[in-house]
Amino acid sequence: MADFEVVPLRAFSDNYIWTIRDAGHAAVVDPGDAAPVIDYLAREKLTLVAILNTHHHADHVGGNAALLARTRVPVFGPHDDRIPEVTERLADGQRFMLPHFNIEMETLEIPGHTRSHIAFHGGGMLFCGDTLFAAGCGRLFEGTPRQMHDSLTRLARLPDDTRVYCGHEYTLANIKFARAAEPGNGRLLELEQQAQALRAQDQPTLPSTIAQEKATNPFLRVTEPAIIDSASARAAKKLFDPVSVLAEIRDWKNNF
Ligand SMILES: [Zn+2]
């Protein structure tokens, strides 16, 4: 595998612009703001080679135009006119080589947070925008609980050691909710202590892994009896199917 590292650039209050870089080049995922990217490229003397967009929200694409005004690079993103800068529109299953890095990326359509949300999977990495967070999932702005469930189920089938690069630093708040939804899950306590230690040093809690998410994320654990029980208790009726459980805990989290 090519020699590269993945660096988080901070934007706004809690966004991460994930930057794949080597000694001279960089590709950025979801540059909601151009300024931190421009600063980083200048400081590290890197040439931008590509932009990847997971979904149309401004805090993920707002920096596209200013970056492109400086360097013309391909922009990989979903079929959605709300991101006019996209030059390579990708459908589910479509593969492409990340310019310069020779990492083959596969496109996964994962609607739920928005209707055209995609993820990029390749090189042992998953860039999943606002669909899957550490111990949580995105709000359902344009999609249904069933779509989110199907999308998360697909992501959960990726290899356990896949590194999961999410769009926001939401981990501690998500763990707090996850502990309420599944009080008996000891892994959550462990994870909370790790995450608290990292945040105390102002370090990111990401990337996560698929294995970690399957063990701790209530939205991936909707078939676990403990999650079904707490969702049913909140709904005040017995919930039987995973989609209803997900809908209930998503609503619970919205009001948590
Ligand atoms: Zn979003």
Residues whose N, C-alpha, C, O or C-beta is under 5 A from the ligand:
A	BS01	ZN	H57 D130
